[in-house]
Amino acid sequence: MSKQRPNYLAGLGSLAWLIIVGAPLYVLVSASVQSRTDYGASGPLSLPRHFTLRNYIDDFSTGFGRYFLNTVIVTVCVVAIVLVVVPPLSYTIVRSRGRVTTAVFRLFLLGLAIPAQAVIVPMFYVISKAGLYDNLIGVILPTAAFSLPMCALVLTGVMRDITPDLYEAMAIDGASSWRVFRQLVLPLSRGGLSTIAVFSALQAWNGFLFPLVLTQSDSTKVITLGLYNFRTQYGINVPGLLAAVVLSMVPVLLVYLFARRTLVQGLMGVGGK
């Protein structure tokens, strides 16, 4: 047998990719633990001279904690809405083979082709008339609505992979549709449920347009708006701004680290087994 030759080109490509991804992260974390004076004297690529957490403390003293809490509230509510609406919707689509259901599902998926920017003006009008302007509910509802089409597509693909024999076996036992959904479909769709939960959570956490247009007061701002405001509030205080960026990244990184495998497995169900 011939020995497998090392692929130096692939190794160089991986190293280049590591540098491209790692360099900004290094600058981000390194600058966030430096004072403004040290950062201005040494530059972004140097090691911190004096380690300090003052930037993080200052961020929370200027309202970042409130922005963080608002973002958590929006994210939890959006995920809850998605997990309540999408599973029965996908189950109905899978089990109903009629033309009407198929047509409605395809119409529903048109939401994937409509950018939020295209409907932000009528959305603002509706939210204002409903009395939800400058209210977290006015951010939660459109954010959840724009997450539903993709989540329905993913979970429908996962549920279609469940073999029909299992449905027939439970039907022979006299199981109702609700029992089949609860005892068969939901347990076998855990990967898909985790995927849509992670997807909708990231959509809500990183949302910017809806909070920007549909909120105004500091009490309803989320992290993305907080970072936008910090840009002008801090001026040339780059370490303070980057400390806020690090704080906003931590939950997203934790979700990715713990759910990346489940996310990939759930997405694989869209194209087949």
C-alpha positions in Angstrom: 0.0 0.0 0.0 1.2 3.5 -0.8 1.4 6.0 1.9 -1.0 8.8 1.9 0.9 12.0 1.0 0.3 15.1 3.1 -1.8 17.7 1.4 0.3 20.8 2.0 -2.1 23.0 0.0 -5.0 22.1 2.2 -2.9 22.8 5.3 -1.9 26.2 4.0 -5.6 26.9 3.2 -6.6 25.9 6.7 -3.9 28.1 8.2 -5.0 31.0 6.2 -8.6 30.5 7.2 -7.5 30.3 10.8 -5.7 33.6 10.6 -8.6 35.3 8.8 -11.0 34.2 11.5 -8.7 34.3 14.5 -7.1 37.7 14.0 -10.3 39.7 14.4 -11.2 37.7 17.5 -7.8 38.3 19.0 -8.1 42.1 18.4 -11.6 42.1 19.8 -10.8 40.3 23.0 -7.3 41.9 23.5 -8.6 45.5 23.0 -11.6 44.9 25.3 -9.3 44.2 28.3 -7.1 47.3 27.8 -7.6 50.8 28.9 -8.1 53.5 26.3 -4.6 54.9 27.0 -2.9 51.5 26.6 -4.8 50.8 23.4 -4.0 54.1 21.9 -0.3 53.7 22.7 0.2 50.1 21.7 -2.2 49.6 18.9 -4.7 46.7 18.2 -2.3 43.9 17.5 -0.1 44.2 20.7 -0.6 42.2 23.8 -2.4 44.0 26.7 0.1 45.8 29.0 -2.3 46.0 31.9 -5.3 43.6 32.1 -8.5 45.4 33.2 -12.2 44.7 33.3 -13.1 48.3 33.6 -14.6 48.4 30.1 -17.1 45.6 30.9 -18.1 47.3 34.2 -18.6 50.6 32.4 -20.8 49.0 29.8 -23.2 47.7 32.4 -23.2 51.0 34.2 -24.3 52.7 30.9 -27.4 50.5 30.4 -26.0 47.5 28.7 -27.6 45.2 31.3 -31.0 46.5 30.3 -30.3 45.9 26.6 -29.1 42.4 27.4 -32.3 41.6 29.4 -34.6 43.0 26.7 -32.8 40.8 24.1 -33.2 37.7 26.3 -36.9 38.5 26.6 -37.4 38.9 22.9 -35.4 35.8 22.1 -37.2 33.6 24.6 -40.6 34.8 23.4 -39.7 34.3 19.7 -38.5 30.8 20.3 -41.6 30.0 22.3 -43.9 31.2 19.5 -42.0 29.2 16.9 -42.1 26.0 19.0 -45.8 26.4 19.5 -46.8 27.2 16.0 -44.4 25.3 13.7 -44.7 21.7 14.9 -48.5 21.3 14.4 -48.2 23.3 11.2 -45.5 21.0 9.8 -47.4 17.9 11.0 -50.6 19.1 9.2 -48.6 19.7 6.0 -47.0 16.3 6.1 -50.2 14.3 6.8 -52.5 16.3 4.5 -51.7 15.4 0.9 -54.4 17.6 -0.6 -53.7 20.3 -3.3 -55.1 23.0 -1.0 -52.6 22.2 1.7 -49.7 22.1 -0.7 -50.7 25.4 -2.3 -51.0 27.1 1.1 -47.6 25.7 2.2 -46.0 27.0 -1.0 -47.7 30.4 -0.5 -46.4 30.4 3.1 -42.9 29.7 1.9 -43.0 32.9 -0.2 -42.0 34.6 3.1 -38.5 33.3 2.5 -38.3 35.5 -0.6 -39.7 38.7 1.0 -37.0 40.8 2.8 -38.0 42.6 5.9 -36.9 45.9 4.3 -39.7 45.5 1.8 -42.5 45.4 4.4 -41.0 47.6 7.1 -43.2 50.6 6.2 -46.5 48.8 6.4 -45.2 46.9 9.4 -44.6 50.2 11.2 -48.1 51.3 10.3 -49.7 48.1 11.6 -47.6 48.1 14.8 -48.4 51.8 15.5 -52.1 51.3 14.9 -52.1 48.3 17.2 -50.6 50.4 20.0 -47.4 48.3 20.1 -44.9 50.9 19.0 -42.0 51.2 21.4 -43.0 47.9 23.0 -41.1 44.7 23.1 -44.2 42.9 21.9 -44.1 45.0 18.7 -40.6 43.6 18.1 -41.4 40.0 19.1 -44.3 39.5 16.7 -42.7 40.5 13.4 -39.4 38.7 14.4 -41.3 35.5 15.0 -43.3 35.9 11.8 -40.2 36.2 9.7 -38.7 33.1 11.4 -41.8 30.9 10.7 -41.3 30.1 7.0 -37.7 28.8 7.3 -38.5 26.9 10.5 -41.6 25.3 8.8 -39.5 24.3 5.8 -36.9 22.7 8.1 -39.3 20.8 10.4 -41.5 19.7 7.5 -38.5 18.1 5.9 -37.6 16.4 9.1 -41.1 15.0 9.6 -41.3 13.7 6.1 -38.4 11.4 6.9 -40.5 9.5 9.4 -41.5 6.2 7.7 -45.2 5.8 6.9 -45.1 2.3 8.5 -44.9 4.0 12.0 -48.0 6.0 11.3 -49.9 2.9 10.1 -48.8 1.0 13.1 -50.2 3.6 15.5 -53.4 3.9 13.4 -54.0 0.2 13.7 -53.7 0.6 17.5 -56.5 3.2 17.3 -54.3 6.2 18.1 -55.8 9.6 17.4 -54.0 12.2 15.4 -53.1 14.1 18.6 -51.6 11.0 20.1 -49.6 10.2 17.0 -48.3 13.8 17.0 -47.4 13.7 20.7 -46.0 10.2 21.1 -44.5 9.6 17.7 -43.8 12.7 15.7 -42.4 15.0 18.4 -40.0 12.5 19.9 -38.6 11.6 16.4 -38.3 15.3 15.5 -36.1 16.3 18.3 -33.2 17.2 16.0 -35.5 19.4 13.9 -37.1 21.0 16.9 -33.6 21.9 18.3 -32.6 23.3 14.9 -35.6 25.6 14.6 -35.1 26.7 18.2 -31.5 27.6 17.6 -32.3 29.3 14.2 -35.1 31.4 15.6 -33.0 32.3 18.7 -30.2 33.6 16.6 -32.6 35.5 14.4 -34.0 37.2 17.4 -30.7 37.8 19.1 -29.1 39.4 16.1 -32.2 41.3 15.0 -31.6 45.0 14.2 -34.1 46.4 11.7 -37.3 45.8 13.7 -35.9 47.1 17.0 -34.5 50.1 15.1 -37.8 51.1 13.5 -40.3 49.8 16.0 -38.7 51.1 19.3 -37.5 54.4 20.5 -36.9 54.7 24.2 -33.9 53.3 26.1 -36.1 50.9 28.1 -37.0 48.9 25.0 -33.7 48.8 23.2 -31.9 45.5 22.6 -28.2 44.6 22.3 -27.9 45.4 18.6 -29.3 48.9 19.1 -27.1 49.3 22.2 -24.0 48.6 20.2 -25.2 51.0 17.5 -25.6 53.7 20.2 -22.3 52.9 21.9 -20.5 53.6 18.6 -21.4 57.3 19.0 -21.5 57.4 22.8 -18.0 56.1 23.2 -16.5 58.1 20.3 -12.9 57.1 20.2 -13.2 54.7 23.1 -12.6 51.6 21.0 -12.0 49.2 24.0 -15.3 50.1 25.6 -17.2 49.4 22.3 -15.3 46.1 21.7 -16.1 45.0 25.3 -19.8 45.4 24.5 -19.3 43.4 21.3 -17.7 40.6 23.3 -20.6 40.6 25.8 -23.1 40.3 22.9 -21.2 37.5 21.3 -20.9 35.2 24.4 -24.5 33.8 24.3 -24.3 33.1 20.6 -21.0 31.3 20.9 -22.3 29.2 23.7 -25.4 28.2 21.7 -23.2 27.3 18.7 -20.8 25.2 20.8 -23.5 23.2 22.5 -25.9 22.9 19.6 -23.8 22.8 16.4 -24.1 19.0 16.0 -27.9 19.1 16.5 -28.2 22.0 14.1 -26.4 20.1 11.3 -28.4 16.9 12.0 -31.7 18.8 11.8 -30.7 20.6 8.5 -29.7 17.3 7.0 -33.4 16.1 7.4 -34.5 18.7 4.8 -33.0 16.9 1.9 -33.8 13.4 2.9 -32.5 10.7 5.3 
